[in-house]
Amino acid sequence: MEKVTISFEIAIMFATYAILMLVIGFYFYKKNKNSEDYFLGGRSMGPVVSALSAGASDMSSWLLMGLPGALYLNGFIDSYIAIGLTIGATLNWALVAKRLRVYTSVIANSITIPDYFETRFDDDKHILRIVCAIVVLVFFTFYVSSGLVGGAKLFESAFGIEYSYALTTGTLIIVVYTFFGGYKAVCWTDMIQGLLMLGALIAVPLVMLSHLGGFEEAMKIAKEIKPNVLSMGEGIGILSIISALAWGLGYFGQPHILVRFMSIRSVKDIPTATIIGIVWMSVCLLCACFIGVLGIAYVSKFNLTLQDPERIFIVMSQLLFNPWIAGILLSAILAAIMSTASSQLLVSSSALAEDFYKRIFNKNASSELVMKLGRIGVLLVAVIAFFISTDKNSSVLSIVAYAWAGFGASFGSVMIFSLFWKRMTRIAAIAGMITGAVVVVVYANFLKQFLDIYEIIPGFLAASLVIIIVSLLTKVRPGTKAAYEKMLEYL
């Protein structure tokens, strides 16, 4: 069932979409004059582009593959992840966006998250910047690999080609347009990709419902297969619910999302962007959940076989739609993958070029040189992520969960305290960031077997506790207090 005969129409639609994205990348190649253009788009992004770009770069392939697959297996119990994410994204826009935009433009011209942390805590020794860059490179390499795995599964299912060839094809498309286009290309393609993802997620469940005979009939069939499919409480413990909701904590520390707040055209655009972003996200998540649950009923009613639940969207698109339409719908997965992976590659390359090379090794490096090194950084991170992705049995959702927790615990805790607590110190930021990252890695690999909760919870709590204790035991640098108070004047 999972390998449908190769369709000429689907291939044409895929090729058309990929070419369009590459054309956008080449178009913006000439528009990038310096590193701020390449990494931050000259802070010229409007509310619609910013909101859809933040959403599209956030969701990745897990929205169309990982989340529907999880609900296909477990029913609406796994929708708590979607609920937690919606709450977290809303709080992120409400609490972080305005303060971060003001600080990184008015107080200090910061073009990366490590840039912000260094200026916020007056870290003239660059220790915080180095720790930030290491965290970015480690966790984003895994995060990018999740997108490459999703892309490989897509090409493998759609065209019946071997996983290794599928992985190579998807990686090349993503890398080429990120390499040339930079931030502006990423944001504008994200907007297109966000709209495409929204349309696909609405269309697929609606057609599934029509084939199943309506919502009531679909739920009746699904409940016969999985009696607790609609339950939000049966068969799930309180720790599992808390773990799922805790995904929302991750938003405060995702560099590829936070940088959208830094690049938005004006603070006045943030309320409009917030509404657009949250509405888009809510509809997408709801539809993705229904695809998974409706998939239970569809597979049963039509006596089909589904070996990999994460391919339910792919299979439904191929079975239910004309090949031309299916090509567009499947391009939505490619869109989700490209939007997230490209953003992450760009942040990773900025960590290498801007945070390591320019700030540590060559402070006099020109913007043009930094931009060139940034492009080389894109290639380096992509190559490492490629080799991590060679295991075709990797789960998109599990890889995303690990990287999401790493950023949420390390960056998220420091970000919240840095924006809302004047008393926080430089040493506390360094200690908190290291604690969050280490606890996530140790807990996920060694301690989770004893208490099965999402590793972001112990990581975030440990980092927060360390930040509070160390801040109270150390002195705040005079410059950091003044900068913080100046930020408050502009809010």
C-alpha distance (Angstrom), angle and dihedral (degrees) to the residues before:
residue distance angle dihedral
M1 . . .
E2 3.78 . .
K3 3.79 97.1 .
V4 3.75 110.5 61.1
T5 3.79 119.9 -170.9
I6 3.79 111.1 -83.9
S7 3.79 108.9 -93.8
F8 3.78 122.2 -148.4
E9 3.82 89.5 -151.8
I10 3.81 93.4 52.7
A11 3.80 90.3 47.9
I12 3.82 90.8 51.9
M13 3.81 92.6 50.0
F14 3.79 91.6 48.0
A15 3.79 91.8 49.2
T16 3.82 92.0 46.9
Y17 3.79 91.8 51.0
A18 3.80 93.8 46.6
I19 3.82 91.5 48.3
L20 3.82 90.8 50.1
M21 3.79 90.8 53.9
L22 3.79 91.8 47.8
V23 3.81 91.4 49.1
I24 3.81 89.3 54.6
G25 3.79 89.3 49.9
F26 3.80 92.8 51.5
Y27 3.82 91.3 45.0
F28 3.80 92.2 58.0
Y29 3.80 91.6 42.9
K30 3.82 88.6 84.0
K31 3.81 92.1 43.5
N32 3.81 95.7 62.5
K33 3.80 107.9 91.2
N34 3.81 99.8 162.7
S35 3.80 144.0 1.9
E36 3.83 93.6 -83.7
D37 3.81 89.2 56.8
Y38 3.81 91.9 46.6
F39 3.82 97.3 45.4
L40 3.84 102.4 29.4
G41 3.81 108.6 17.3
G42 3.80 92.8 -119.6
R43 3.84 89.6 -72.3
S44 3.80 89.4 -81.2
M45 3.81 103.6 124.0
G46 3.81 116.7 129.5
P47 3.85 124.0 -138.1
V48 3.83 96.8 -96.6
V49 3.81 94.3 49.1
S50 3.81 91.8 42.3
A51 3.81 94.4 49.2
L52 3.80 97.4 45.1
S53 3.79 91.5 41.1
A54 3.81 91.2 52.4
G55 3.79 90.5 48.3
A56 3.78 97.0 44.8
S57 3.80 94.1 45.0
D58 3.80 88.5 48.2
M59 3.79 100.9 50.3
S60 3.84 103.1 50.7
S61 3.79 124.0 169.1
W62 3.79 91.9 -44.7
L63 3.82 89.3 76.1
L64 3.81 92.7 62.1
M65 3.80 98.1 27.6
G66 3.81 114.9 16.7
L67 3.82 99.2 42.3
P68 3.84 97.8 42.9
G69 3.81 87.8 45.5
A70 3.80 91.7 52.9
L71 3.82 92.7 50.6
Y72 3.80 90.7 45.0
L73 3.80 87.8 58.9
N74 3.80 101.0 38.3
G75 3.81 109.5 15.5
F76 3.80 125.7 -135.1
I77 3.79 91.8 -23.4
D78 3.79 87.4 87.2
S79 3.80 91.9 53.2
Y80 3.79 87.5 86.4
I81 3.81 85.3 81.6
A82 3.82 89.2 60.3
I83 3.80 91.5 46.6
G84 3.81 91.9 50.2
L85 3.80 91.7 48.1
T86 3.81 93.1 50.4
I87 3.80 91.8 51.0
G88 3.79 91.6 45.4
A89 3.80 94.3 48.8
T90 3.80 91.6 48.9
L91 3.81 91.9 51.0
N92 3.80 90.5 45.8
W93 3.81 92.5 56.3
A94 3.82 91.7 41.8
L95 3.81 99.4 45.4
V96 3.79 108.1 24.4
A97 3.82 109.8 28.2
K98 3.81 100.9 70.5
R99 3.80 97.6 39.7
L100 3.79 93.7 46.0
R101 3.83 92.4 47.5
V102 3.81 91.7 50.9
Y103 3.79 95.8 45.7
T104 3.80 96.7 45.9
S105 3.81 94.5 49.2
V106 3.80 109.4 26.5
I107 3.81 102.2 31.2
A108 3.80 98.3 33.2
N109 3.77 132.5 -2.8
S110 3.80 96.9 -118.7
I111 3.80 118.6 168.4
T112 3.81 99.5 178.0
I113 3.81 134.7 40.3
P114 3.83 92.1 -113.6
D115 3.83 85.6 51.2
Y116 3.79 89.6 56.2
F117 3.79 95.0 47.5
E118 3.81 92.1 49.5
T119 3.81 94.6 50.6
R120 3.81 93.3 40.8
F121 3.82 91.6 57.4
D122 3.82 98.2 31.2
D123 3.79 90.8 -122.7
D124 3.80 101.9 179.7
K125 3.82 90.7 169.1
H126 3.84 91.2 62.1
I127 3.82 92.3 -135.7
L128 3.79 93.3 129.8
R129 3.79 92.0 48.9
I130 3.81 91.6 52.4
V131 3.82 92.5 48.4
C132 3.82 89.7 48.7
A133 3.77 92.7 49.9
I134 3.82 92.2 49.5
V135 3.82 91.5 50.2
V136 3.81 90.5 48.3
L137 3.79 93.7 50.0
V138 3.82 95.6 45.3
F139 3.80 99.7 46.5
F140 3.80 97.7 33.7
T141 3.78 91.1 53.3
F142 3.81 87.8 59.7
Y143 3.81 91.7 41.7
V144 3.81 92.5 51.9
S145 3.80 89.4 48.8
S146 3.83 89.5 58.1
G147 3.81 88.8 58.5
L148 3.78 91.7 48.3
V149 3.82 90.5 50.7
G150 3.81 89.5 51.1
G151 3.80 91.1 49.0
A152 3.78 92.4 49.1
K153 3.81 91.7 50.6
L154 3.79 88.8 50.0
F155 3.80 95.4 52.1
E156 3.79 91.6 41.0
S157 3.81 92.7 53.8
A158 3.80 97.0 38.8
F159 3.79 98.3 46.9
G160 3.79 105.2 18.5
I161 3.81 92.7 -123.4
E162 3.79 123.9 146.1
Y163 3.80 117.5 -84.5
S164 3.82 94.2 -116.2
Y165 3.82 92.7 54.0
A166 3.80 90.7 43.9
L167 3.81 90.6 51.7
T168 3.80 92.0 50.0
T169 3.82 93.2 49.2
G170 3.80 94.8 50.3
T171 3.80 93.5 45.2
L172 3.81 93.4 51.9
I173 3.81 93.5 51.6
I174 3.81 93.0 50.4
V175 3.78 96.0 44.0
V176 3.81 97.2 47.1
Y177 3.79 98.2 55.8
T178 3.82 93.5 40.7
F179 3.81 90.5 48.0
F180 3.80 93.3 55.5
G181 3.78 106.1 27.5
G182 3.78 105.9 44.3
Y183 3.80 124.0 -171.7
K184 3.81 99.2 -25.3
A185 3.79 91.8 52.1
V186 3.79 90.2 47.0
C187 3.82 93.0 50.7
W188 3.81 96.4 45.8
T189 3.79 93.0 45.6
D190 3.82 88.1 46.1
M191 3.80 89.8 57.6
I192 3.82 91.3 52.2
Q193 3.78 90.7 43.5
G194 3.81 92.1 48.8
L195 3.80 91.9 54.4
L196 3.81 91.0 46.2
M197 3.81 91.7 50.3
L198 3.81 91.1 49.5
G199 3.81 93.1 50.7
A200 3.81 93.0 47.4
L201 3.79 93.8 47.8
I202 3.81 91.4 51.8
A203 3.82 95.9 43.9
V204 3.81 100.0 49.3
P205 3.85 99.5 55.3
L206 3.82 91.9 42.6
V207 3.82 92.0 56.2
M208 3.81 90.7 42.5
L209 3.80 89.2 55.0
S210 3.80 92.1 51.1
H211 3.82 91.0 52.5
L212 3.80 91.9 46.8
G213 3.79 94.9 51.1
G214 3.78 99.7 -107.0
F215 3.79 138.0 -50.2
E216 3.82 98.2 -65.0
E217 3.79 93.5 49.9
A218 3.80 91.6 46.0
M219 3.81 92.8 51.5
K220 3.81 90.8 46.2
I221 3.81 91.2 55.8
A222 3.81 92.6 43.6
K223 3.83 91.7 51.2
E224 3.79 90.7 52.1
I225 3.81 88.8 57.9
K226 3.81 97.3 37.8
P227 3.84 111.2 17.0
N228 3.82 92.5 -164.5
V229 3.79 95.2 46.0
L230 3.83 93.6 117.1
S231 3.79 95.8 38.5
M232 3.78 119.7 112.4
G233 3.80 93.6 -171.3
E234 3.79 114.6 22.8
G235 3.75 115.4 100.0
I236 3.80 94.7 9.3
G237 3.79 128.9 98.5
I238 3.77 127.4 -138.3
L239 3.82 91.2 -107.8
S240 3.80 90.5 57.3
I241 3.80 91.4 51.1
I242 3.80 91.6 48.1
S243 3.81 90.3 47.9
A244 3.80 91.9 52.2
L245 3.81 93.8 46.6
A246 3.81 89.7 47.0
W247 3.81 89.4 71.3
G248 3.80 84.1 84.4
L249 3.82 90.6 68.0
G250 3.78 89.0 65.5
Y251 3.80 94.1 70.6
F252 3.80 93.9 73.8
G253 3.79 90.7 64.1
Q254 3.81 107.2 38.7
P255 3.84 106.8 116.1
H256 3.82 94.6 -163.3
I257 3.83 89.5 57.0
L258 3.80 97.9 38.5
V259 3.80 91.1 53.4
R260 3.84 87.8 63.3
F261 3.78 88.3 64.1
M262 3.80 90.0 51.6
S263 3.81 93.6 50.6
I264 3.80 99.8 46.1
R265 3.80 112.5 120.6
S266 3.81 97.8 -121.0
V267 3.80 141.3 -4.7
K268 3.82 86.3 -118.2
D269 3.82 89.4 65.4
I270 3.82 93.6 58.6
P271 3.87 98.8 84.9
T272 3.83 91.2 51.3
A273 3.80 91.5 45.6
T274 3.81 90.4 49.1
I275 3.80 93.3 55.7
I276 3.81 93.4 45.9
G277 3.79 92.9 46.2
I278 3.80 97.5 47.9
V279 3.83 94.6 44.5
W280 3.82 90.4 50.0
M281 3.77 91.7 47.7
S282 3.82 95.8 46.4
V283 3.80 93.6 51.5
C284 3.81 92.8 45.4
L285 3.81 94.2 49.3
L286 3.81 93.5 46.3
C287 3.79 92.7 50.4
A288 3.81 92.5 45.8
C289 3.82 89.6 53.7
F290 3.80 91.6 50.9
I291 3.80 92.3 49.8
G292 3.80 89.1 59.1
V293 3.80 95.3 47.1
L294 3.82 94.5 41.9
G295 3.78 87.4 49.4
I296 3.81 89.2 65.3
A297 3.80 90.2 57.7
Y298 3.81 95.1 41.7
V299 3.79 95.8 50.4
S300 3.81 90.2 48.3
K301 3.81 97.9 44.6
F302 3.79 95.0 49.0
N303 3.81 94.6 37.7
L304 3.80 95.5 -121.0
T305 3.81 131.8 157.0
L306 3.79 124.0 -129.2
Q307 3.80 115.3 -173.7
D308 3.81 96.9 177.5
P309 3.84 114.5 38.9
E310 3.81 90.6 -161.5
R311 3.83 88.5 69.4
I312 3.82 95.6 59.5
F313 3.84 93.0 107.3
I314 3.81 91.2 48.6
V315 3.78 92.9 49.7
M316 3.81 94.6 46.0
S317 3.80 91.5 49.6
Q318 3.79 91.5 52.7
L319 3.81 96.1 44.1
L320 3.79 101.1 42.1
F321 3.78 105.0 40.0
N322 3.78 142.1 60.0
P323 3.85 108.1 -96.1
W324 3.80 91.9 -110.2
I325 3.81 91.4 53.7
A326 3.80 91.2 41.1
G327 3.79 88.3 55.6
I328 3.80 90.1 55.6
L329 3.81 92.7 46.5
L330 3.78 93.3 48.5
S331 3.78 88.7 48.3
A332 3.81 85.0 63.7
I333 3.81 88.6 68.6
L334 3.77 90.0 49.6
A335 3.81 86.6 48.8
A336 3.80 92.2 52.9
I337 3.78 91.6 48.2
M338 3.80 95.3 45.3
S339 3.81 94.9 46.2
T340 3.80 94.0 53.4
A341 3.80 100.2 35.7
S342 3.80 92.7 47.5
S343 3.82 92.0 51.1
Q344 3.78 91.1 48.6
L345 3.78 92.9 47.0
L346 3.80 89.5 51.6
V347 3.82 93.4 50.8
S348 3.81 90.5 46.3
S349 3.80 92.0 50.1
S350 3.81 90.3 49.2
A351 3.82 88.6 53.7
L352 3.80 90.0 54.7
A353 3.80 98.5 41.4
E354 3.80 105.0 30.2
D355 3.80 102.9 27.4
F356 3.79 102.0 34.2
Y357 3.78 108.0 25.7
K358 3.80 104.2 31.8
R359 3.79 100.2 33.6
I360 3.80 98.7 38.4
F361 3.81 108.3 25.8
N362 3.81 109.2 20.7
K363 3.79 116.0 18.4
N364 3.80 91.0 174.2
A365 3.80 94.7 56.4
S366 3.81 112.0 134.2
S367 3.80 121.4 -117.5
E368 3.80 89.2 -115.3
L369 3.82 91.7 56.0
V370 3.80 92.0 46.8
M371 3.81 89.6 50.8
K372 3.81 90.9 51.9
L373 3.80 91.5 48.6
G374 3.79 88.5 48.4
R375 3.78 89.4 58.8
I376 3.80 89.9 50.6
G377 3.81 87.6 50.4
V378 3.80 89.7 56.8
L379 3.79 89.4 57.4
L380 3.81 95.0 46.4
V381 3.81 95.9 51.0
A382 3.81 91.4 43.4
V383 3.81 91.7 53.6
I384 3.82 93.0 51.8
A385 3.83 91.9 45.2
F386 3.80 88.7 49.1
F387 3.81 92.5 58.9
I388 3.82 91.8 46.7
S389 3.82 88.1 52.9
T390 3.80 96.0 55.4
D391 3.83 90.9 95.4
K392 3.81 101.9 91.3
N393 3.82 91.9 -164.9
S394 3.80 92.2 64.6
S395 3.81 115.5 124.1
V396 3.80 114.6 -127.4
L397 3.81 92.2 -150.0
S398 3.81 95.6 49.1
I399 3.82 93.4 50.6
V400 3.80 91.5 47.6
A401 3.81 91.0 47.8
Y402 3.81 92.0 55.4
A403 3.81 95.6 48.6
W404 3.82 92.6 41.1
A405 3.81 90.5 54.3
G406 3.79 92.1 47.9
F407 3.79 93.5 56.0
G408 3.78 95.0 38.4
A409 3.79 93.9 53.6
S410 3.82 98.4 40.0
F411 3.81 105.3 33.4
G412 3.81 98.3 21.3
S413 3.78 97.0 59.7
V414 3.81 92.9 45.7
M415 3.82 92.1 45.8
I416 3.82 94.9 53.6
F417 3.79 95.0 46.2
S418 3.81 92.9 43.2
L419 3.81 92.2 55.3
F420 3.81 97.5 42.8
W421 3.82 108.7 28.2
K422 3.78 119.3 65.0
R423 3.81 91.4 -173.0
M424 3.83 94.2 64.1
T425 3.81 113.5 116.9
R426 3.79 136.8 -148.4
I427 3.82 93.6 -113.2
A428 3.81 89.8 50.1
A429 3.81 91.2 52.8
I430 3.81 91.8 51.6
A431 3.81 93.1 45.0
G432 3.80 93.4 45.4
M433 3.78 94.1 49.1
I434 3.80 93.7 49.1
T435 3.81 91.5 44.9
G436 3.80 93.3 51.6
A437 3.80 93.9 49.6
V438 3.82 95.3 44.0
V439 3.81 94.7 46.4
V440 3.82 91.4 51.5
V441 3.82 92.5 50.8
V442 3.81 94.7 44.1
Y443 3.80 95.5 42.9
A444 3.81 94.8 46.7
N445 3.79 93.7 48.8
F446 3.80 104.2 33.9
L447 3.83 115.1 11.4
K448 3.80 105.7 37.9
Q449 3.80 91.2 84.0
F450 3.81 89.2 66.3
L451 3.82 97.5 46.9
D452 3.79 115.0 14.6
I453 3.80 103.9 -146.4
Y454 3.80 128.8 129.4
E455 3.80 108.1 -84.6
I456 3.79 92.8 -129.7
I457 3.82 89.4 74.1
P458 3.82 99.4 60.5
G459 3.81 89.4 35.5
F460 3.82 95.2 53.1
L461 3.81 93.9 42.0
A462 3.82 93.8 47.7
A463 3.81 92.0 47.7
S464 3.81 92.1 48.2
L465 3.80 92.3 49.2
V466 3.80 91.6 49.3
I467 3.82 91.4 48.3
I468 3.82 91.9 53.1
I469 3.81 96.0 45.0
V470 3.81 96.5 43.7
S471 3.82 92.3 44.8
L472 3.81 90.8 54.6
L473 3.80 90.7 48.9
T474 3.82 97.6 47.3
K475 3.79 136.0 55.6
V476 3.79 126.2 -103.9
R477 3.79 114.9 -126.4
P478 3.83 111.5 -116.0
G479 3.80 93.0 -125.4
T480 3.80 93.6 56.9
K481 3.80 93.8 55.8
A482 3.80 91.8 50.3
A483 3.80 92.6 48.3
Y484 3.80 91.6 48.6
E485 3.80 92.4 50.5
K486 3.81 90.2 48.3
M487 3.80 89.2 54.4
L488 3.78 90.3 54.1
E489 3.81 90.0 54.8
Y490 3.81 90.6 60.4
L491 3.83 95.9 48.1
